[in-house]
Amino acid sequence: MKDTIEYLFNFFLVILVLSGLSSCDRSERVEKDPDNSIEISTPEGNTTKQEIEELPLLITYHRDSLENSAQVDSFLTRYTEVNQKFIFALNRMDANRLDAGDVLIIPDTLTTDFHDYSPFPKNFEIFDSIPKVVLISRRVQGFALYEHGNLIRWGPVSSGKKTTPTPAGLFYGNHKAVRKVSTVNDAWILPYYFNFMNFEGVGVHEYDMPGYPASHACVRLRNEDAKEIYNWADQWKLDSTRQVVKRNGTPFMVFGEYDFESPVPWLDLAENPDSNYLSADEMKTLRRYVSEYRKDKRNFDPSGIPAEELPVPSEGLETIQ
């Protein structure tokens, strides 16, 4: 009986310790236990390690209004370089854009893992059977990379402005270039360009991040994110004539509706930390994209499912270098 009482006492002590971990003061740095386990005593008097089920961090946010240059300077000295990098990414802006009058969304809890702030789930079951997929949310201006449903990277984007929005739909990675000259303005250089709409000339690439949708339909990225997608995503495969698509590249799924008449959506996190997560309608759209992906034989190994060669008009088709 004494052993049982001691075991129950240890069990409830563990529960109290775990519940205490969930409360963090503003700007507190959270360090994760790499072992992800805790030692407890068994009724037999032995000591054993028991794995702790990792619960998602409950991140809350507040708005910080930088009304003058002194408050801008205070911001720059108050946060570490890593903290600032995360904060600028969460506000979809480059550091050199910071100016008096800006209103920023700031996490109350600052960790060393940017995934803790992701509007996308860390595990996405509907993508389990897809080797790689790029998600681009126009509503929250963010991208996510998944491998078999596991989130490997997410980050900010600046998609098309109101007059030239980025089209929504299921697309595939086509051709890429380390350096591409814009067809809209030859003074615009687009590093790490990866096209997903061939005839329309729409793709992802590195460019300025102003903190709102600003492009001419392409999707702007930070340098490190553009470089990652450039190296990670797969191009299409063409036949010997280079006019027939034998195998699709990595799927790019563009979804969500950006509200151009309202303040930027990440500021809503201060009132509702869940506001930037995927909505029911967005989940429905993504399920439809997955269904379309599965119906296209060009997404599968020809040795398993015969590839269907669909002719593509020769004009406008760029050759893979």
N, C-alpha and C positions, 0 to 999 in steps of 0.2 A: 504493500500500500504506500509506504514511504517512497519507494522508487517511482511509483506511478505519479505521485504528487510532484516529485522533483522533476520528472520528465515534462509534466504539464506546465510547471513553472518556467522551465527553459523554453518551451514552445511559445508561451505567451510573451516571454521576454524578447524572443526573436521577432514576433509580430510588432511589439512596441518599437524595437529598433528600426524595423523596415518602415513603419509609419512615420517615424521621425525623419527619415531620409527625404520624404516628399516635401517637407517644408523648407524653403530656402529664402533668405532675405534678398532684397534687390541687389543686383550686380554681384551676387555670390558666385564664386567659381566652383563648379561641381566636379569632383574627381570620381571616376567610376572604378569600382573594385575589379581589377583584371581577372581575379580568380572567380568572381561571381558566385561565391559560396560562403558559408558561415559554419563555424564549429559549434556542435551541440553535444550534450551528454545523453547517452541512451539509458534506458532503465537498468541495463546490466552494468552501468558504470563506465562504459567505454566512451571514447570521444570520436566523433565522426564528422565528416564534412557533408553538408547538405546544400545542394544548389538552390540559389534564390531565383525565383521567376522574375526576370527583369521587366519592370513596369515602365511604360513610356513616361518621359519627363513631362510634367505639366508646366509648360512655359507660358508666362503672362507677359504683357507688354505695357509700355506707357509711351506717351508722346513727349518729345522734347522740342520746344520752340526756341530756336536760336535767333533771338531778336536783334542782336548786334554783334559786332566783331569780337567784343570781349567774351561773349557767350560761345562764339565759334572757337576762340582760343581755349576757353575752358573745356570744351568738348574734346579738343585734340590732346589736352594734357590729362584728362580724366580717364581715358580709355587706352588700353594697350594697342599696339599695332594690329595684333590678331583680332581683338575686339572690334576695332575700327573697320577692319576688312569685312567682318561679318555684318556689322551695322550698315555699311555702305551697300553690301550685296542685298540685304533685306529691304533697303530703300531703292534698289534697282538703279543705283547711280555710281559714277566714278568719284573717287576721292577729290579730284580737282574741281568738281562741281559744287562742293560745299560752300555755302555763302550765307551771309546774314539774311534772316527772313525765312530760312528753311525750317520745315517741321519734319522731324525724323521719328520713325517708330524704333523704339529701343527695347530689347528683351530685358526683363527684370532679372533673369538668370542667365549668366554668361558662362558657356561651356567651351570646350575645345573641339567639339564635334559639330560641324555645320549641319549635319543631318538632323540634329535635334530641332532645327527650325524649319524643316521641310514641310511644305503644304501637300506633298505627295506621300503616300504610305511607304514604309520601309519594305514591306512585303506586299506584293500585288498579285493575288492568285490568278486573275484572269490572263496574266502574261506568263504563267508558268511554262507553257509549251512554246513560247517565242524566244529564240536565243538572244536577240537584242531588239530593243525598241526605244525610240526617242519620243517622249511626250512633250508637247509645247502647249501650255495653257495661256491663251490670250487674256483670259479674265484676270488672273493673278500675275501675269507677266513672269512666268517661270518655266524652266525646262527640267526634265528628269530623264536619266538613262537607267534602263532596267536590263538585267541579264537573267532570263528565266524567272522573272517576277521579283528579283531582288534589286533594290535601289542601290546603285553604285555611285551616283553623282546627281546633284541637282544644283541649280543656280538661277540667277536673274536673266531676263531677256528684255529687249525693247523691240516689240513687233511693229507692224505697220500702223501708221497714224490713221486718223479717221477717214481721210480722203483716199488713202492707198492701203487699206487693211491687208494683213496677211490672210490668205484664204484658209478656211477650215477644211479638214478632210483627212483621208488616209493617203499618204504619199510614200515614196520610196527614195532612198539615197541614190543619186545618179552619178554625176561626175564631180570631181573636186579639184581645187587648185590651191597651192600654198599662197599665191598672190594673184588676185583677179582684179581687173579694172572694171568699174561699174559701167553698165550700158546706159545708165541715166546721165551720169556725169563722169567724164574720163579723168577728172581730178580726184575722184573718190577711189581709193585703193582699199580692197576688201581682203585682209589676210585670213588664211585658213577657211576658205570658202568651200562649202559643201552644198551642192544643189539638191533639192528634192522636188522641184517643179520645172522640168526641163524647158518646155516651150515658153513658159512665163518668166523664166529666169529668176525663180525665187529659191532662196536657200538660207543657210545660217552662216554667219561669219563674224569676225571680230570687228567692233566699231564702237564709237562713243556711246556711253550709257547715261542718258540724261535724267532718268527717273520717271519716265513715262513712255508710251508708244510713240515712236518718232520716225520710223523707217519708211522706205518706199516699197513696202510689202515683204522685204526680207526680214530675217530675225537676227537682231544684233546680240552679240555675246561679249563677255569679258575675254581677254586674251587667253587665259588659262582654260576656260571652258571651250572656246572655239578650237583651240589646239587639241583638247581631249576628244571632242567629237570628230575632228578631222582624222585623228589616228585610230579611233575606236570603231566608228561606223563603217559599214561595208558598202562599196559601190555596186551598181548593177553589173551584170555580165552579158555581153553581146555575142552574137554569132560571128562567123568569119567575115561577113559583109559589113559588120558593125551597124546594121540597120534593123536588127531583130533582137528584142530583149529575151534572153534565154533564162535569166535568173534575176529576180528583183534584189535590190540592195536592202539595207536596213530600213524597216518601216519608220516613218515620221508621222505621228498622229497629232494633228493640230485641232484644238477644240476650245470651247468656252467663248463667252461673249464679253468683251471689254466694255464697260460703261464709260463712255467718253464725256458724259455730262456730270459725273460725280467725282469727288476727290479720289485719289489713288487708293485702291482697295486694301493695301497693307496697313494703312492708318486705322482701318476698322479693327485691327487686332487688339488695339487698346481697350475697346469695349467688349469684343468677343474674340478670344484667342482661337476659336474654331472657324472663324468666318472665311478663311482662305483655303480650307480643305475642299475636296471635291464635292460637288453637289450631286443629288440624285439624277438630275438631267445629264450632267457631265459623265457620270458612271454609265448611264444608258447609251450615250454616244460612243464611249470607249468600247463597250461590249459589242456595239454594231461594227465598229472598226475591226475588232478581233474576228468577228464572224466573216467579214469581207476578206480579211487576211487569210483565213483558213480555206476559203473557196478558190483562191488564186494559186494554181499549181506551180507558178513560177516562184513561189516562196519555199518550195520543198526540194529535197535532193532528188534529181532525176532517177537515181538508182532505186528510190523507194516509190516515187510517183512520177510518171512520165511528164516531162516539162511540155507545156503548151507554148509553142512559138507564135507569138502574135506579131504581125507586121506593124512597123512604126513608120510613119512618113519620114522620108529622108531629110526634108528641109527642116532645119532648126535643131536636128539631133547633133549634139556636140560629141566629138570623139574623145574617148578616155585616153589620157596621156600616160 
